[in-house]
Structure formats: structure tokens, C-alpha cells
Amino acid sequence: MLRLYAPVFLFGFVAAATWWVGYRHGNALWLLPWLAAAIGLSFLAERCWPYDPAFNRDHGDRGRDAAHALVNEGLNLASIAAVPLLAAWVPWQLWPTHWPFALQLSLAVVGADFGITLMHYASHRVGWLWRLHAVHHSVTRMYGFNGLMKHPLHQAVEALAGVLPLLLLGMPHPVAAVLAFAIAVQLLLQHSNVDMRPGALGRLMAWAPLHRFHHMRYGTAGDVNFGLFFTVWDRLLGTAFEAAGYRLSGRDLGIGTQPDYPRDYVGQLLAPFRDLAHVDVPVPPAGLQRAQSRS
């Protein structure tokens, strides 16, 4: 079960969305209750097979994370609704609309993954981007729902990097809707507290066993495993990392130089624009030590 959980979760939900929107031409708004079902199933699996039982306990952050998710998914819905307007404005059509829907979606996933991964990489190297992205890195436990926890401005920047080039090529509205759904489902898996063990497939897909290391609190030690869907980009960037046998806990997560980072929703919206106190970078445990510096 732990070996099959991630692929069945991702490919099951995305296949169902592809069938409904792409082949049955169903209303894409039905993807919203399907996403709610995915979140609910994620919560249930985390309680049945937890990676760290402490991550399941509310740290006073569940309401905040729900606010982030509602706002950000609402913005996603608004942006998807605007796709036909952009399509009417673009005077060309370069998107391969004659391809089967599943193949169009595959192209969109690869293109969005490339753009979002590069923006994610830049967000750890460009000061103003990091200030926005730090909101996401302030988490001190890993569970599926906080995959949707982002500053809305940073989400907008990532969306522009990943999706705008596809829209300018003429990506149709149904493909955009299923792509947004697939990204949300993948974020649940990236941050999941399920003790998944996907084997060889886990070395190709950017799921929780690898992405947890991206949330290490030890300064640039966490500048690894940037990929959204696939690990290939990290291998090309030289940022792929795995510490076999090391189990991360709450003491390894967060922003080590800002232990007092705001915990509430409004405080996190304002944090990028405030001068917050910093402390020295904590030293990583021996099992996590890795020589890496920010360029």
C-alpha cells in the first residue's frame, strides 16, 4: 500500500479529471469538489500511515493553512476563468489542439513543471522573491494541506512562469483547468505526512520522500529538490539530494534564521514587507550536512 499510495493518488485523480473534462466535456467546476475529496483522502491516509505522528497534530496552524488554501485556490479559479479572454486576445494558435486530450495535458504538465521549477530555484536566490517564498518555508510540520500554503503574490509569480507561456501558445481552457487540478493534487503529495515508499518511481517523481529535504531549516542546505512534478530538473541543476535513512522531524523544519517568523495568516501576508529579526544559521545534524552555497 505504501508503495502504491502516491502513484494511485496522483494518476487516479488526474485520470478521472482528464476523463471528465477532456473526454466527457464535463463542467470543470466539478474539479473543486474532487479537490476537496483529494484533501480529505490525504488527511485520512496521513492518520492511517503517518511519516511522523507529530505532524498530524494541529500546531495552531490549521486555520491559517485553510485560509491560504481558500485564497490561493480562489485565485486559481479566477485565473482559469480568464483563460478564454486571453485566448481571444492572442492572435495565433500554436497549441496542438489536434492531439488527444491526455497528450495535451502531458505537454502542459511538462511545460508548467519546467517554468515553475526554474522560478522556484530563482526564489531561493533573488532577495525579493525569497521574501515572498519564505511564507511557504515557515512551516514546522509537513502535511498535505500546507502544500497549498503560499503567499498569493508568490503563487502569482510562479503561475506566470509556469503557465503564461502555455497560454500564449493557445492552451485551451479545459487543459488549463485539469493542469491546475493536477498541480494542486501534486502539492498534496509533495507535502504529505504519509510514510509513502514509492521505490524507483519515487526517484523520478518529486514526492514527499524527496521534497521534505527542501524544507530543511539549515540555511542553504535546503536549496535542493526544487522540482514540482519531476526530479529531472534538479538533476540537471545539480540540486538533487537524498539522505537515505534520515527521518526528518519538526526540529529540522522551518526557517532557521527566522525562528520567530509570523505564524498567523495576516502576519504572513505582511511578513515579506517587514524587516524581521534574523539569527545565525543553525548547524545541520551530521546526517544532513551538505556543502552547498547560494550563488
N, C-alpha and C positions, 0 to 999 in steps of 0.2 A: 504493500500500500504506500509506504513512504517513498518508494522508487517511482511509483506511477502518479503520485499526487500532482506534482507540478505540470507534467505534460497533459494529463487528463483535464486538469482545471483550465489551463490556458487554451488548449486546442478544442476542448469541449465547448466552452463558452463562445469562443471566436467562431467555431464552425457553425454553431447554432445561429449566431448573429449574421453570418455570411449567408446561410440558407434563407433566413427570414427576410433580410433586406435585399440581398443580391439576387436571389432566385425566386422568392415568393413576392418580391416587391412590396413587402410589408412596411408599415409606418415605422420609421426609425425611432420615434418616441418610445416604442416598446423596449428599446435598449436600456432605458432608465430603470424600470423595474427589474430587468435582467441584471443590471449592475448592482442593484440593491440585493438581489439574490446571491450574487457573487460575494458581496461583502459579508452577508450573513453566513454563507458556507465557509468563508475564510475564518470568521470568528469561531464557528463550530469546530473546524479542523484544528485550530490553534489550541482549543481546550482538550481535544482528544489526543493530539500528538505534539505537545509543545517542545520547542527547542530549548526554551528556558521558562519554566512556570512563572517566574517573577515578571516576565514581560507581559503576562496576561492580566496582571493586577493593575487597576486604574491608579495612575500616579497623579491624579488630579488633572489629567491632560485629555481625557476622552471627549469632553465637551468642546475643548479648544480644537481638537483634531476634527471633530464633526463640523465645526464652523468652517475650518479650512476646506474640508471636502465639499460642503454645500456651496460655498462661494466659488471655488475653483471649477467644480463640475457645472455650476450655473453659467460661468463664463465660457466653458467649453460648449455648452448647449447654444449660447448666443452666437459664438463664432461659427458653429456648424450651420446655424440658421442663415448666416451671412454668406455662405458659400455660393448659393445661386446668384447673389448680387455681384460677387467678384467674377463669377463665370461669365456674366453678361457684360462685364467691363473689359475682360481680356479678349482682344480681337482675333486670337488664334486658338487652335485646338491641337495640341501636340500629345495629349494623353491617349494611350492606346485603348480607346473605348470598345474596339472590336475584340479585345481579349476576353476570355472568360472572367467573371467577376472575381473568382478566387485568385487568379493570376494578377489581376489589377490590384487587389488588396495586398498580395505579397510584394509587389513593386512598391506600393505605398509604405508598407512596414519597413522595408529595407531603406528607402529614401528618408523617411522620418527618423529612423534609428540613427542613421549617419549624421543628419543635421543636429538632432538633439544631443547625441553623444559629443560632438565637437563643441556645442555650446556649453554642455556640462563641464567638459575639460577646460574651456575658457573661463568658466565661472569659478574655478579654483586658482586662477592666475591673474585675473583682472579685478582690481580692487572693488569697484562699484558693483560688479556682478557678484562677487563673493559676499558683499554685504546683504544683497538680496537672497542669495542662495543659502546663507548661514541659517536662515529661519528653518530650513529643512534639516540642517545638520544639528540643530539644537536638541533633537530627540534623545532621550536617555533610555529608551527601550525600543525594541524592534517588533512591530506587529503590523499586519497588513494595512490597517486603516491609515497609518501615518505615511504610507506611500503617496497618499493624496494631499499631504500636508506641505504646502509650498506658499511662499509669498506670491500673491496674484501677479505682481509685476514680473517676477522671475518666471512664472509659468507663461506669461505672455511672451517674454523674450525667447524661451525655449520653443514655444509654439511657432513663432515666426521663423526660427532657424530650421525647425524640422518640417513644418507643414506648408509655409508660404511658397517655397519653390515648387512643391507639388501642385498647389492651387494655381500657380502661374502657368503650369503646364496644362491646366484644364482638368484636374482631378474632379470627377463628378461628386455630387452631394452624397449619394449613398456610400461610396467608397470612403469619403471623409468621415461619415458617421460611424462606420464599422471600425475604421482606423482609430478614432478617438476612444471607442469602446475597448478595442484591443489594448491600447496604451494603459487605460485605467485598470484592466484585468492584470496586465503585466506588472504594474506598480504594486498591486496587492501581493503578487508572488515575490517580487523583489524584497519586500519588507516583511514578509510573512514570518510568524513565530512558529510555523510548522517545522518539525525536525525532518524536512524532506531530504532524500538521498537519491538524487536523480541519476547518479552514475555518470556514464560517458556523455549523456546528453547535457548534464549539468556543466560540462566544460565548454559547451557551445552556446548555452543559453545563460543570460545574466540574471539568474535567480538568487534567492536569499543566501544560499551557502557561500556564494562569492560576494554578493553585494553587501553583506554585513560588514566586511572588512573596509568598505568605503566609508563607513560611519565611525571609524576609529577616532578617538579624541586626541591622538598624539601628533598634532600638527600635520606636517606633510606626509606622515605615514599613511594617512587616509586618502592621499591623492592617487587612488588605484580603483580599478574596476568601475569605470565611468559608463560603460555601455548600458543602454536601456533594454534592448531585446537580446543582442548578440555580444559575444566576447571577442569577436574578430577584431573590432576596432581597438580594443585595449591591447591586443597582441601586436597590432601594427604601431600603436603609440608607445609601446613599451611600458604600459601601466597595468598589465595583468598581474594579479597577485593572489596567492593562496597560501595559508599557513595550515597545512594539514594537521589535524589533531587538536588544534587550538579552538576552544569553545569560548566565544565572546560572551561577556556578561555586561550588566549595566555599568560597571566601573570602567569599561572600555569605550563607552559611547558618549556622544555629545561634542561640545567644543571645548577642548582642554584649556585654551587660553581665555575663555569667557565662561567660567563656571556659573556666573550669575546671570546668564542670558535670560531675557524675559520669558516667562512660561505662559502668560495669558495671551489671548488672541490679539487684542488691541495692541498690547505691548510688542508683540512680534511684528505687527504691521508697521509700527513706528521705529522698531529697532534699527533698520538699515540707515535711518536718517538721524540717529543719535550717536553721540560719542560715548561708547560703552567702555567700561574698565577692562583691562587686559592683565593677565598674569603670565608667568613663564610657561613654556610648553612642557607638559608633563612627559616624563621618560616612559616609553613603552615597556611592557614586560619583555623578558628575554625572548619568548616565543613569537613576538611580533616585530622585533627590531628589523628594520629595513632601511638601508641607506637610500634616501631619495630627497631631492631638494626641488623647490619651486623655481621654475625658470622665470 
